[in-house]
Amino acid sequence: MRRVILAAATLVTLAACSDGTSSQRYTPQQSTGLRLLGAEADDGFARATAPREFVFPADHGSHPEFRTEWWYFTGNLATAEGRHFGFELTFFRYAVGPAAAQREGTSAWRADQVWMAHFAITDTQGKRFIARERLTREALGLAGAAAEPLHVWVEDWSLTGEGRGDDLRVQLAARDDVTALSLGLASTVPHVAQGDSGLDVKGAGTGNASYYYSVPRLAAEGEVTIGGESFEVTGTAWLDREWSTSSLEPGTVGWDWFALHLSDGSNLMFYRLRTESGGVSPFSGGTLVAADGGRRRLAAQDVRLMAVDEWTSAATGVRYPIAWRLEVPGSAIELVIRPYLNDQELALSVRYWEGAVHAEGRGPLGPLTAQGYLELAGYE
């Protein structure tokens, strides 16, 4: 799945120029970013076809034998006085050709991996949403990933740290204009292998799947700068890690992804894959992890979703379903999810809505609240 985003047209165009010597930035056309997450092909890349056991720190690093990969951080933060901020910092890798067949060349600018990063801050009190982007190639040290010590970077945006077993500690850093993030994160619950022991199938075709794990709760502490003003913050973050070669089968046009920290200590991830006929793919799914660590794998039929409010972007004209009723009948969970701000659209080279949300409802023990992130991709 997900994610979004691999700037299909954007990254391909950037890659097409990757053996030149110019450092001039390419200004891409906007895309929904779905095209390169599908299509079966005998292209020489590895495919996700069987469950696997994740090994750390190695799997925190790059997997260049697969075409696409991402490190996806989102979270909700607050000052001591209660002022709320949301953040997103994501790193995407896209391989132009298989690692076994990478080209030889004399140009120091030549590279077979291209990278994109997105950085966004939601300032609820200030009613501001700011999103920025970095695009570059893996050459001259401009971008890359290493597992030990853990270091993933796109130009001057980075995550650094270390992670062994279920212990992950990282520092996030991003800065642009008058907006910045400097945040320390530490895992507080075990990592979660999504799907079937890490194999997350999203289509009927061979290899239409990703390897997918999450670190659903990370304690966060650091500083947010917006509009030239800095704030000390604490909060809770979520990390999604995926790599794949072909994950979405033909006929899948987008997804709605929810990652929620519930007030009873449980964590819920669910994505609904939408089809071009207007239906829901049977390969939709997710995981509910209880506070005591018990895990329930969620199939498409285990979660009921109904949009309860919409918002139309003045910038792009796209209409997004930004508020939802989510029910997990088998776990007695009912939530109404709403955004902190309606306008959390990233109208970058890839266009999608991703933003901080809060929820109220009921769980098996009574009233329930939640915070988290919602992603809406593929809307035209």
N, C-alpha and C positions, 0 to 999 in steps of 0.2 A: 504494500500500500504505500502508503501514504506518501508519502509526504512529498510531500507535497512537492512536489515541487520540483522536481528536477527540471528545471527550466528548460525543458525540452529544447525549443528553438534557440533559446538564449545560449545554452551551453554548447550546443552543436555549432552555432555560429562562432562562438569564442574559440572552440576547438579547431575549427577550420583555419583559423589564423595562427594556430599555436606553434608553427615552425618558422614564424617570422622573427624580426628583431625589434619591432616597434613596441613601445611601452604605452602607447596611447590607449585610453580606455574605450571599449566598445559600448555604445549606447543601444541597448536591445529593444526590440519590440515586445509588447506585453503579451503574455501567454498564460493559459491556465495550467500548463506544466504537466499534463496527463500523458502525452503521447509516448514518451520514452519509459513509462512505467508498465507498458504492456507489450504485446506482440511476441510470439514465439519465433525464434530464428536460430539457425545453426551458426552462431557468430563467434564461437570460440570461447565465450565466457562460461564460468561455472554457473550452475543453477541450484537453487534451494529445492531439494527433492526428498530429503529424509530428515528426521529429528536429529539434533546434535546436542552435545553437552558443552555449554559455554565454559570457557577457561579464562580466568582473569589473572594478570592484567592483559593477556594477549588480545582478547576480544574487545577490549576498549579501544584498540588500535584499528588500523585500516585493513581492508580485505580486498586488495586490488584485483583478485581473480574474478570478482563480481563487478557488474557494470556500475551500479549505483550504491550509495551509502550515505547515511546521515547521523549526526549527533544532535539531538533536539531537546533543548532546555526551555521550559516554561515555568512560571511560578507567580505567586501572589505575595506581596511584601507590604509592610506597614511601618510607619514611624512609631515611636513611643507614645505619641499623641493620637495615633490611630489613622493617620493619613495613608490612604491606600495607593499602591502602585502595582501594576502587572508588568511582567517582562517576558520577552522571547529572545533567545539567542540560539541560532541554528547554523550548523555547518554541513554543507552538501559536497560530496565528491562524485564526479562523473567521469568514467573511463571512455576515451575515444576508441581504444582498441584493447584486445586482451593482453594481459601482462606477459604472456608467453610469446607474443608477437609484436612487442613494442619496437618501434622504428629506431634505427640508428641515424644519427645526424650530427652535424657539426655546430649547429646553432645552439647557444646556451639558452635560448628562449624556447626551444622545442620541448614539448611535453605531451604525454598521452593521458594526463589527468587534468581536468579543469575543476575549479572550485567556486562555490557560491556560499555566501553567508548572509543571514538576515538578522537584524537587531531592531527590536521594537520596545517602546515603553508606553504604558497606559498610565496616565495621571488622572485619577478619577476626580479628585477635588478640583483640579485645574481644567478638567474637561478637555484634555489634550491627548492625542495619540500620535506618536512620532515613530516612523519606520524608516530604516536605512538598509543599504545593501552593499556588499562587496562582491566583485567578480574578478577572477584572475586564473592563471594557469599554474600548475605545479612545476615551476622552474625558477631558478635563481633564488630559491628559498622563499618564494612569495606565498606559498601555501603548502600544507602537508599534514601528516598525522604520524605519531609514534606512540607505542604502547607503554614503553618503560624507559625513562619516566613518561607519563602520559602527557602528550602535547599535541593539540590540534589547533591549527591556525589558518586564517585567511587574512593576509596582510597584517594589520595591527590588531585584529580581533583574535582572541585565543581562549582556550581552556587548557589549564595545566594542573598537574596533580599526580595522584597515584591511586591505584585501586587493586586490592588483592582480595580474593573471595568476595564476600558481600560488603566489604569495607571500601567505600569510594569517597575520596576527599579531593575536591577540585577548586580551582579559582577561575572565575569567569571575568574577562575584561573586554570591554568594547567602548569605543569613544568616537563621536563624530559631531562636528559643529559644537553645540552647547549641550549635547546629550551624552551621558556616559553611564556605564555600569561597572562596578567593581564589587564582586560578590564571592564569598566563600561558601561552599556547599559541602555537606557531610551526610552520607546516607544514614538513615535511622531504622530502616527495615531491609530485609533480604531482597536481592534482585529477583525479578519475576520473568521467567521464560514464558513468552506468549505463545498461543497456539498449541500445537502438539510438541511439547518439549522443545520449544524454540522455533519450530517450523510453522509459520503462519501462512496457511494456504488461502489464496484470494481468488482462485479461478480453477476451472476444470482442466486446463491445459497443463502439460508436463512442465514443471518448474515455475508455474504461475504462483509463486510464493516468495516469502522473504524469511530470513532469519531475524528474529525480533525478540529483544528483551527490554525490560523497563526497570528503572530504579524509581519506584513510585513516590517515595518520600525522602527528600533531602532537606535538612535544616539549613536555612540560608541566613547569612549575616553579612552586611557590607554597606555600600553607598550607592545611591542613585542620584544622578545629576540631570536636571531638566531645566531648560530656560536659564542656564547659568547658575541655578541654585541647587545646592547639594543637601541630601537627606540621609541620615543614618537609618537603616532599615533592618528588619528581621522578617522571616517568613518561611514558607514551605515551597519547594520546587519539585519538578518532575523531569526525569530524563527518559527519552525514548531512543533506542538504538536499533537501526535496521540496515540490512544490506541485501541486495537481490540483483537479479539480471532481468527478469520479466515477472512482474507481480500482478498486474491487472489484465484480465482477459478482455477480448473484444466485447463491446457492448456495455462496459462499465464507464460511466461518464463523470463520476465524482464520488465524494464521500463526506460524511458528517462524523467527526471524531470528538469524543468526550474523554477527558481525564479529570477525575474529581477526587479531592481529599475530603472524606466525610467526617463529620464531627464525632462519630463513634469510633474513630481510628481506622476505619476501613478505607480501601482505595478502589476506585472503579474506573476501568478503561473500557470503552466500547466504540467501535466504528461501524457505521452503516454505509455499505457500498450501494450507490444508486445506479440503476440501469437506464439505458436509453429509452426503454419502454415506459419509464416512470415507476418501476417497481423497485424492490429491495433485493439485492443479490443474496442467495442462500449462503454465500461465503462471508457475510458480515459476522463479526464476532468480537470478543473481548474477554476480560477477566475481572472478577470481583475477589479482592483479597481482604479477609477479615482482619480485625485488629490483632487476633491471636495467631495470624499467619496462615490460617486455613484458606485455601484457594478454590474458587469455583470458576470453571471455564464457561463462558457465555456464548451460546450459539445465536444465530439470527432470531430464532423464535423465542428466545428467553428474555428479550428486551422489547418493550413497547415504546415507540417514540411518536410524538405528535407535536408539530410546530404550533406555537401559540402566538407568535408575533413575528413581524417582518420589518426589515429596514432596507431602504433603497439608497444606494450610494450616489451622492451628488457628483462625485468625480468620475465614476465609470458607468452609472446607470444600472448597475447590477443590483438585483433584489436578493437579499439573503434572509433565511429564516433564523433569526438571532435568539429566539427564546423558545424553550421546549418543555414539554412534559415527558419525563422519563420514568418508566416503571420497570421493575424487575420483580414480577409477581412471585417467583419461586423463593425470593429472599425478603419479601414484604417491604420493598423499597419503592417509595413514590416521591418524586422530586419535581419541582418547577424550577427551571434553570433560566437565569436572565443575565445579560451582560452588564458589566460595570459601566461601560459606555457603548452606545450603539455603533459609533463609527470606530471600528478597529479593523478596517480593511487595509491590507498591504497591497497597494497599487504600484508594485515594483515591476521588474522584468517578468516576474510571475505574479499573477493577481489572485488573491484569496483573502478570506476573512479569518482571522485568528485572534482571539482575545480572551481577556480575563472575565470569568463568570462567577456568579454566586448562586446558591440554590437553597430552597426551603422545602420541607415536606415531612415525611414520616419514614421510620425504619421499624424493624421488628421490636425495638424497645421503646418506641415513642417518637417525639419530635426529633427531626434530623435537619442539619444544615450542611452546607458544603461550599468549598471554593475550588476553582480549577481553571481549565482552559478548554475552549471549544474551537474547532477548526472546521471551516466550510469551504470545500474545494470543488472546482469544476462547474460553478454556477456561471451562466452566460447572461 
